[in-house]
Amino acid sequence: MSEIRVRIAPSPSGFLHVGTARTAIINWLYARSQGGKFILRIEDTDVTRSSKEMVAAIIDSLKWLGLDWDEGPYFQSERMDMYARYVEKLLASGNAYRCFCTTDELHAKRQAAEKNKTDYKYDRTCLRLTPEAIKKKLDAGVPYVVRVKVPDADETAYDDMVYGRMVKKNRDIEDFVVCRQDGWPLYNFCVVVDDHEMGITDVIRGNDHQTNTFKQIILYDALALPKPRFGHLPLILDERKKKVSKRDAAANASDYDTQGFLPEAVVNYLALLGWSSKDDREIFSVPELIEAFDINGVGKANAIFDFVKMRHVNAEHIRRKTNHELAVLVAPLMVRAGVYTKYGLETRWRYLMDVVGLLKERATVLGDFVERGEYFFQSPVSYDSDGAKKYFTAQSAEWLEALAGLLETLEPFSHDKIEESLKGLAEKFDIKTGQLIHPTRLAVTGTTAGPGLYEILEALGREEAVKRLRDAARHIREKVTIG
């Protein structure tokens, strides 16, 4: 068997779409699992919609996902001379012809078909032109497109790697255009030429390309070129079971980085949209994905994109990371959010590692470390209103002040000793431990939920913990007095 060669060929008319990202991931996994090559091609022949900025954005997104390519990027816009030679080859073989029909003439034919309630298909008017008539039009400079002559054979068929035998009647395929009047080749033609020239062995893409595949097979045969294997991936649908459009929040894979997702988690989740492993596992590292990947695991049913599920997968990958790895990722977010300074984080790196270690069991995206960990770096400027109504009372102010006094001289200032002191104080006041834990948590964090209280107090340190307890006690007394 020859070396596996696959490609991803995005169009730079927008950011990296989630469907294109998933296709890239499946192709990359297939190549890596088979010891093959993964090739990047930029399909930028649509000059009115393509831009260098989008090319850069797509490449950056692929790099962020970790999808390294072995060849490329190749740009179709730099291969026009080659396409022109293949067009001439098609015309010389008689498998394509020049069509001089004007836009108005074609429009009139379509309207006539609609009036007669029949499906429109080009009627091959120009295929019947004599060589003399063609020469006369060429000499007169009459513009033309190039159409492929669909074979008279009954059908076109191929064996899909996912869907099995696929067949289409040739009578349902019109003589399609492969080159416009301005000389620019069209998508189906460029794809065939490029895939052949690049030695692509397997074309794996979304099943919305199945119609194109029949036309491309006709082109392979017309050019007498060997055909690659074809495999079509199920579509990615939104929760309404409609194809994810470019306007959907999930559509732009380039946004996942700023939304706090880990690249390996995104690769993991998107790979599962249409593919499953033999053991039905869901959480994979990238090396584990490569080892487990089998193209036969791709299913036919369309996949539903679920942000909740992707956050779950991301949370699992967060928990797999070491505290140091997470601190490296979280530190810039802390600085950007103004929670802490770059200098402060550099001088308290061990502290940051301890903080992310406390928070990572509850984090689903990287932003959670900033949102839920702010109180580790800044004293609360306010307290959860519902929590304050429930837990901040005249009695709790007395308890907090007493706890501050205990912690001020506690040795060592450790998890176990803090727990022992708090429980002892609860016994002294003849209250349940929870009655002291809740106002204490609110006092030092400003919130009613989070990691274990004793871990929080230990991480904050004696001085900061005592200060916050007394600040909260003072706040309560002022509120009670005002009230």
C-alpha positions as CSV (number, residue, x, y, z in Angstrom):
1,M,0.0,0.0,0.0
2,S,1.4,3.4,-0.9
3,E,2.0,6.1,1.7
4,I,-1.1,7.8,2.9
5,R,-1.3,11.4,1.8
6,V,-4.2,13.6,2.9
7,R,-4.9,17.3,2.9
8,I,-6.9,20.1,4.4
9,A,-7.9,22.8,2.0
10,P,-9.6,25.7,3.6
11,S,-10.9,28.7,1.7
12,P,-9.6,32.0,3.2
13,S,-13.0,33.7,3.0
14,G,-13.4,33.6,6.7
15,F,-12.0,32.2,10.0
16,L,-11.4,28.5,10.5
17,H,-15.0,27.1,10.6
18,V,-15.6,24.4,13.2
19,G,-16.5,21.9,10.4
20,T,-13.2,22.6,8.6
21,A,-11.4,22.3,11.9
22,R,-13.0,18.9,12.5
23,T,-12.1,17.8,9.0
24,A,-8.5,18.9,9.5
25,I,-8.4,16.9,12.8
26,I,-9.7,13.7,11.2
27,N,-7.3,14.0,8.3
28,W,-4.4,14.8,10.6
29,L,-5.2,11.8,12.9
30,Y,-5.6,9.5,9.9
31,A,-2.2,10.6,8.5
32,R,-0.4,10.4,11.9
33,S,-2.0,7.0,12.8
34,Q,-0.9,5.6,9.4
35,G,2.6,7.1,9.3
36,G,1.4,9.2,6.3
37,K,1.6,12.9,5.3
38,F,-0.7,15.8,6.1
39,I,-0.7,18.6,3.5
40,L,-2.1,22.1,3.8
41,R,-3.5,23.8,0.7
42,I,-5.2,27.2,0.7
43,E,-8.0,27.4,-1.9
44,D,-7.9,31.1,-2.7
45,T,-9.0,31.2,-6.3
46,D,-12.1,33.3,-5.2
47,V,-10.1,36.5,-5.2
48,T,-13.1,38.6,-4.3
49,R,-13.6,36.8,-1.0
50,S,-10.1,35.7,0.0
51,S,-7.8,37.8,2.1
52,K,-4.2,37.5,3.5
53,E,-5.7,38.3,6.9
54,M,-7.9,35.2,6.8
55,V,-5.0,33.1,5.5
56,A,-3.0,34.1,8.6
57,A,-5.9,33.5,10.9
58,I,-6.5,30.0,9.5
59,I,-2.8,29.1,9.8
60,D,-2.7,30.4,13.3
61,S,-5.7,28.4,14.3
62,L,-4.3,25.2,12.9
63,K,-1.0,25.8,14.7
64,W,-2.9,26.5,18.0
65,L,-4.7,23.2,17.6
66,G,-1.3,21.5,17.1
67,L,-2.1,20.2,13.6
68,D,1.3,20.4,12.1
69,W,1.5,19.8,8.3
70,D,4.2,18.0,6.4
71,E,3.9,20.0,3.2
72,G,2.6,23.4,2.3
73,P,0.9,25.7,2.5
74,Y,0.2,25.6,-1.2
75,F,-1.8,28.4,-2.7
76,Q,-4.1,27.8,-5.6
77,S,-3.7,31.3,-6.8
78,E,-0.1,30.6,-7.6
79,R,-0.9,27.5,-9.7
80,M,-2.9,29.1,-12.5
81,D,-0.6,28.2,-15.3
82,M,-0.8,24.5,-14.3
83,Y,-4.6,24.7,-14.3
84,A,-4.6,26.2,-17.8
85,R,-2.5,23.3,-19.1
86,Y,-5.1,20.8,-17.7
87,V,-7.9,22.8,-19.3
88,E,-6.2,22.5,-22.7
89,K,-5.8,18.8,-22.1
90,L,-9.5,18.4,-21.4
91,L,-10.4,20.3,-24.6
92,A,-7.9,18.3,-26.7
93,S,-9.3,15.0,-25.5
94,G,-12.8,16.0,-26.5
95,N,-14.0,15.5,-22.9
96,A,-14.7,19.2,-22.6
97,Y,-15.9,21.9,-24.9
98,R,-16.2,25.7,-25.2
99,C,-19.7,27.1,-24.4
100,F,-20.4,30.5,-25.9
101,C,-23.9,30.9,-24.6
102,T,-24.5,34.2,-23.0
103,T,-25.9,34.8,-19.5
104,D,-29.2,36.1,-21.0
105,E,-29.5,33.0,-23.2
106,L,-28.9,30.6,-20.3
107,H,-31.4,32.6,-18.1
108,A,-34.0,32.3,-20.8
109,K,-33.6,28.6,-20.9
110,R,-33.9,28.3,-17.1
111,Q,-37.1,30.4,-17.2
112,A,-38.5,28.2,-19.9
113,A,-37.7,25.1,-17.8
114,E,-39.5,26.6,-14.8
115,K,-42.5,27.5,-17.0
116,N,-42.7,23.9,-18.2
117,K,-42.1,22.7,-14.6
118,T,-39.1,20.7,-15.6
119,D,-35.6,20.5,-14.0
120,Y,-33.1,22.8,-15.9
121,K,-30.0,21.2,-17.4
122,Y,-27.8,22.7,-20.0
123,D,-29.0,21.4,-23.4
124,R,-25.5,21.1,-25.0
125,T,-26.2,23.7,-27.6
126,C,-22.4,24.5,-28.0
127,L,-21.4,20.8,-28.0
128,R,-23.2,20.6,-31.3
129,L,-21.3,23.5,-32.9
130,T,-19.2,22.6,-35.9
131,P,-15.4,23.2,-35.9
132,E,-15.9,26.0,-38.4
133,A,-18.5,27.7,-36.2
134,I,-16.2,27.4,-33.1
135,K,-13.3,29.0,-35.0
136,K,-15.5,31.8,-36.2
137,K,-16.5,32.7,-32.7
138,L,-13.0,32.4,-31.4
139,D,-11.7,34.6,-34.2
140,A,-14.4,37.2,-33.3
141,G,-13.4,37.1,-29.7
142,V,-16.7,35.8,-28.4
143,P,-16.2,34.9,-24.7
144,Y,-16.8,31.4,-23.5
145,V,-16.7,29.1,-20.6
146,V,-15.3,25.5,-20.6
147,R,-17.8,22.7,-19.9
148,V,-17.0,19.1,-19.2
149,K,-19.0,16.6,-21.3
150,V,-20.6,14.3,-18.8
151,P,-20.2,10.7,-20.1
152,D,-23.2,9.0,-21.8
153,A,-22.7,6.1,-19.5
154,D,-25.7,5.3,-17.2
155,E,-24.1,6.3,-13.9
156,T,-21.1,7.4,-11.9
157,A,-20.2,5.5,-8.8
158,Y,-17.5,5.1,-6.1
159,D,-17.0,3.3,-2.8
160,D,-17.1,5.8,0.1
161,M,-14.9,5.0,3.1
162,V,-17.8,5.9,5.3
163,Y,-21.1,5.5,3.4
164,G,-20.2,2.5,1.2
165,R,-21.3,2.3,-2.4
166,M,-22.5,5.7,-3.8
167,V,-24.2,5.9,-7.2
168,K,-25.6,8.9,-9.2
169,K,-27.3,8.7,-12.6
170,N,-25.4,10.7,-15.2
171,R,-28.6,12.1,-16.6
172,D,-28.9,14.1,-13.3
173,I,-25.5,15.8,-13.8
174,E,-25.4,18.6,-16.4
175,D,-22.3,19.5,-18.3
176,F,-20.7,21.6,-15.6
177,V,-18.4,24.5,-16.0
178,V,-14.7,24.1,-15.1
179,C,-13.4,27.4,-16.3
180,R,-15.0,30.8,-16.4
181,Q,-14.9,33.4,-19.2
182,D,-12.1,35.3,-17.5
183,G,-9.9,32.1,-17.5
184,W,-10.3,31.4,-13.8
185,P,-10.8,27.7,-13.1
186,L,-13.6,26.6,-10.8
187,Y,-13.5,24.6,-7.5
188,N,-14.2,21.1,-8.7
189,F,-11.6,21.3,-11.5
190,C,-8.8,22.8,-9.2
191,V,-9.4,20.2,-6.6
192,V,-8.9,17.4,-9.0
193,V,-5.8,18.8,-10.5
194,D,-4.3,19.7,-7.1
195,D,-5.1,16.4,-5.5
196,H,-3.5,14.6,-8.4
197,E,-0.4,16.8,-8.5
198,M,0.0,16.5,-4.7
199,G,-0.4,12.7,-4.8
200,I,-3.4,12.8,-2.4
201,T,-4.4,9.2,-1.8
202,D,-7.4,9.8,0.4
203,V,-9.9,12.7,0.2
204,I,-11.7,13.0,3.5
205,R,-14.2,15.8,3.9
206,G,-17.7,16.7,5.0
207,N,-20.6,14.9,3.4
208,D,-21.9,18.2,1.9
209,H,-19.2,17.5,-0.7
210,Q,-20.8,14.2,-1.9
211,T,-22.4,15.9,-4.9
212,N,-19.0,17.4,-5.9
213,T,-17.4,14.0,-5.6
214,F,-19.4,12.6,-8.6
215,K,-18.3,15.6,-10.7
216,Q,-14.7,15.1,-9.6
217,I,-14.7,11.5,-10.5
218,I,-16.0,12.4,-14.0
219,L,-13.0,14.9,-14.2
220,Y,-10.5,12.2,-13.1
221,D,-11.8,9.9,-15.8
222,A,-11.8,12.7,-18.4
223,L,-8.2,13.5,-17.7
224,A,-7.2,9.9,-17.5
225,L,-6.0,10.3,-13.9
226,P,-5.9,7.7,-11.1
227,K,-8.6,8.4,-8.5
228,P,-8.0,8.7,-4.7
229,R,-10.2,7.0,-2.1
230,F,-13.1,9.2,-0.9
231,G,-14.6,9.4,2.5
232,H,-17.3,11.8,3.7
233,L,-17.7,12.9,7.3
234,P,-21.1,13.5,8.9
235,L,-22.1,17.1,9.2
236,I,-21.9,19.1,12.5
237,L,-25.3,20.4,13.5
238,D,-26.4,22.9,16.1
239,E,-28.9,22.1,18.9
240,R,-31.7,22.8,16.5
241,K,-30.3,20.1,14.2
242,K,-29.4,22.6,11.6
243,K,-26.0,22.9,10.0
244,V,-23.7,25.1,12.0
245,S,-23.6,28.4,10.1
246,K,-20.8,31.0,10.2
247,R,-23.0,33.2,12.4
248,D,-23.3,30.6,15.2
249,A,-21.2,31.0,18.4
250,A,-19.7,27.5,17.8
251,A,-18.8,28.2,14.2
252,N,-15.5,30.0,14.6
253,A,-12.8,27.6,15.8
254,S,-10.5,30.6,16.1
255,D,-12.5,31.8,19.1
256,Y,-11.9,28.7,21.2
257,D,-8.5,30.0,22.4
258,T,-9.9,33.2,23.7
259,Q,-12.9,31.4,25.3
260,G,-10.4,29.5,27.5
261,F,-10.4,26.1,25.9
262,L,-7.2,24.0,25.7
263,P,-6.2,23.0,22.2
264,E,-5.8,19.3,23.1
265,A,-9.4,19.4,24.6
266,V,-10.8,21.0,21.4
267,V,-9.0,18.3,19.3
268,N,-10.4,15.6,21.6
269,Y,-14.0,17.0,21.4
270,L,-14.1,17.7,17.7
271,A,-12.6,14.3,16.9
272,L,-15.6,12.8,18.7
273,L,-18.1,14.6,16.5
274,G,-18.7,11.8,14.1
275,W,-16.0,9.4,15.2
276,S,-15.8,7.0,18.1
277,S,-13.2,4.6,19.4
278,K,-13.6,0.9,19.7
279,D,-13.9,1.1,23.5
280,D,-16.2,4.1,23.4
281,R,-13.8,6.2,25.5
282,E,-14.3,10.0,25.4
283,I,-11.3,11.6,27.0
284,F,-8.0,11.3,25.1
285,S,-4.7,13.0,25.0
286,V,-3.5,13.7,21.5
287,P,-1.0,10.8,21.5
288,E,-3.9,8.6,22.7
289,L,-6.1,9.8,19.9
290,I,-3.5,9.0,17.3
291,E,-3.0,5.5,18.7
292,A,-6.8,4.8,18.9
293,F,-7.8,6.4,15.6
294,D,-9.4,4.1,13.0
295,I,-11.1,5.6,10.0
296,N,-13.7,2.8,10.3
297,G,-14.8,4.5,13.6
298,V,-16.4,7.3,11.6
299,G,-20.2,7.0,11.6
300,K,-22.9,8.1,9.2
301,A,-25.1,10.0,11.6
302,N,-24.7,13.8,11.8
303,A,-23.2,15.0,15.0
304,I,-24.6,17.7,17.4
305,F,-22.3,20.4,18.6
306,D,-22.8,20.8,22.4
307,F,-20.9,23.5,24.2
308,V,-21.7,22.0,27.5
309,K,-20.1,18.7,26.5
310,M,-17.1,20.5,25.1
311,R,-16.7,22.3,28.4
312,H,-16.9,19.0,30.2
313,V,-14.1,17.6,28.0
314,N,-12.1,20.7,28.6
315,A,-12.5,20.4,32.3
316,E,-11.2,16.8,32.2
317,H,-8.1,18.0,30.3
318,I,-7.6,20.8,32.8
319,R,-7.5,18.3,35.6
320,R,-4.9,16.3,33.7
321,K,-2.5,19.2,33.7
322,T,0.0,19.8,36.4
323,N,-0.3,22.9,38.6
324,H,2.8,24.4,36.9
325,E,1.4,23.8,33.4
326,L,-1.9,25.5,34.4
327,A,-0.1,28.4,36.1
328,V,1.8,29.1,32.8
329,L,-1.5,29.3,31.0
330,V,-3.4,31.3,33.7
331,A,-0.8,33.9,34.5
332,P,-1.3,36.0,31.4
333,L,-5.0,35.9,31.9
334,M,-4.6,37.2,35.5
335,V,-2.4,40.1,34.3
336,R,-4.7,40.9,31.4
337,A,-7.8,41.0,33.7
338,G,-5.9,43.3,36.1
339,V,-6.2,40.7,38.9
340,Y,-2.5,40.8,39.5
341,T,0.6,42.3,38.1
342,K,3.2,40.5,36.0
343,Y,5.8,41.3,38.6
344,G,3.6,40.1,41.4
345,L,3.0,36.7,39.7
346,E,6.7,36.3,39.0
347,T,7.6,36.8,42.6
348,R,4.8,34.5,43.9
349,W,4.9,31.7,41.3
350,R,4.6,29.0,43.9
351,Y,1.5,30.7,45.3
352,L,-0.1,30.9,41.9
353,M,0.6,27.1,41.4
354,D,-1.1,26.5,44.8
355,V,-4.1,28.6,43.8
356,V,-4.7,26.8,40.4
357,G,-4.3,23.5,42.2
358,L,-7.2,24.5,44.5
359,L,-9.4,25.7,41.7
360,K,-8.8,23.2,38.9
361,E,-11.3,20.6,40.2
362,R,-14.1,23.1,39.5
363,A,-12.7,24.9,36.4
364,T,-14.2,24.1,33.0
365,V,-12.4,26.8,31.0
366,L,-9.2,28.8,31.8
367,G,-11.2,32.0,32.5
368,D,-12.7,30.2,35.5
369,F,-9.3,30.6,37.3
370,V,-9.5,34.3,36.9
371,E,-13.2,34.7,37.7
372,R,-13.2,32.3,40.6
373,G,-9.7,32.9,41.9
374,E,-9.7,36.7,42.1
375,Y,-10.1,36.7,45.9
376,F,-6.8,34.8,46.2
377,F,-5.0,38.0,45.0
378,Q,-7.4,40.8,46.1
379,S,-9.5,41.2,49.2
380,P,-13.2,41.1,48.5
381,V,-14.6,44.6,47.7
382,S,-18.1,43.3,48.2
383,Y,-19.9,40.2,49.5
384,D,-22.5,38.0,47.7
385,S,-25.8,39.7,48.6
386,D,-27.8,36.5,49.2
387,G,-25.0,35.1,51.3
388,A,-24.7,38.2,53.3
389,K,-28.4,38.3,54.1
390,K,-28.2,34.7,55.3
391,Y,-24.8,34.5,57.0
392,F,-23.8,38.0,58.1
393,T,-25.5,38.6,61.5
394,A,-24.5,40.3,64.7
395,Q,-23.6,36.9,66.1
396,S,-21.4,36.0,63.1
397,A,-19.5,39.3,63.5
398,E,-18.6,38.1,67.0
399,W,-17.6,34.6,65.7
400,L,-15.4,36.1,63.0
401,E,-13.6,38.4,65.4
402,A,-13.0,35.5,67.7
403,L,-11.7,33.3,64.9
404,A,-9.3,36.1,63.8
405,G,-7.9,36.2,67.3
406,L,-7.3,32.4,67.3
407,L,-5.7,32.4,63.9
408,E,-3.4,35.3,64.7
409,T,-1.4,33.2,67.1
410,L,-2.0,29.7,65.6
411,E,1.2,27.6,65.1
412,P,1.7,26.1,62.7
413,F,-0.7,27.9,60.3
414,S,-1.7,24.7,58.5
415,H,-4.8,23.0,57.2
416,D,-5.2,20.6,60.1
417,K,-4.6,23.3,62.8
418,I,-7.0,25.7,61.2
419,E,-9.7,23.0,61.0
420,E,-9.0,22.1,64.7
421,S,-9.3,25.8,65.8
422,L,-12.5,26.5,63.8
423,K,-14.2,23.4,65.2
424,G,-13.1,24.2,68.7
425,L,-14.4,27.7,68.4
426,A,-17.8,26.3,67.1
427,E,-18.0,24.1,70.2
428,K,-17.2,27.1,72.5
429,F,-20.0,29.1,71.0
430,D,-22.2,25.9,71.1
431,I,-23.0,26.1,67.3
432,K,-22.6,23.7,64.5
433,T,-19.4,23.8,62.5
434,G,-21.3,24.8,59.4
435,Q,-22.7,27.9,61.1
436,L,-19.1,29.2,61.4
437,I,-17.8,27.9,58.1
438,H,-20.3,29.7,55.9
439,P,-19.7,33.3,57.3
440,T,-16.0,32.6,57.4
441,R,-15.9,31.6,53.7
442,L,-18.0,34.6,52.7
443,A,-15.7,36.9,54.8
444,V,-12.4,35.8,53.2
445,T,-13.7,35.2,49.6
446,G,-16.8,37.3,49.1
447,T,-18.5,34.2,47.8
448,T,-20.5,31.2,49.1
449,A,-18.8,28.5,47.0
450,G,-15.3,27.3,46.1
451,P,-12.5,25.0,47.3
452,G,-12.3,23.8,50.8
453,L,-12.3,26.6,53.4
454,Y,-9.3,25.3,55.3
455,E,-7.2,25.1,52.1
456,I,-8.2,28.7,51.2
457,L,-7.2,30.0,54.6
458,E,-3.9,28.2,54.5
459,A,-3.2,29.5,51.0
460,L,-4.0,33.1,51.9
461,G,-1.7,32.9,54.9
462,R,-2.2,34.1,58.5
463,E,-1.9,37.9,58.0
464,E,-4.3,38.1,55.0
465,A,-6.8,35.7,56.5
466,V,-6.9,37.6,59.8
467,K,-7.2,40.9,58.1
468,R,-10.2,39.7,55.9
469,L,-12.0,38.2,58.9
470,R,-11.8,41.5,60.8
471,D,-12.7,43.5,57.8
472,A,-15.9,41.4,57.4
473,A,-16.7,41.7,61.1
474,R,-16.4,45.4,60.9
475,H,-18.6,45.5,57.8
476,I,-21.2,43.4,59.6
477,R,-21.3,45.7,62.6
478,E,-21.6,48.8,60.5
479,K,-24.5,47.3,58.5
480,V,-26.2,46.1,61.7
481,T,-25.8,49.5,63.3
482,I,-27.0,51.3,60.2
483,G,-30.0,48.9,60.0
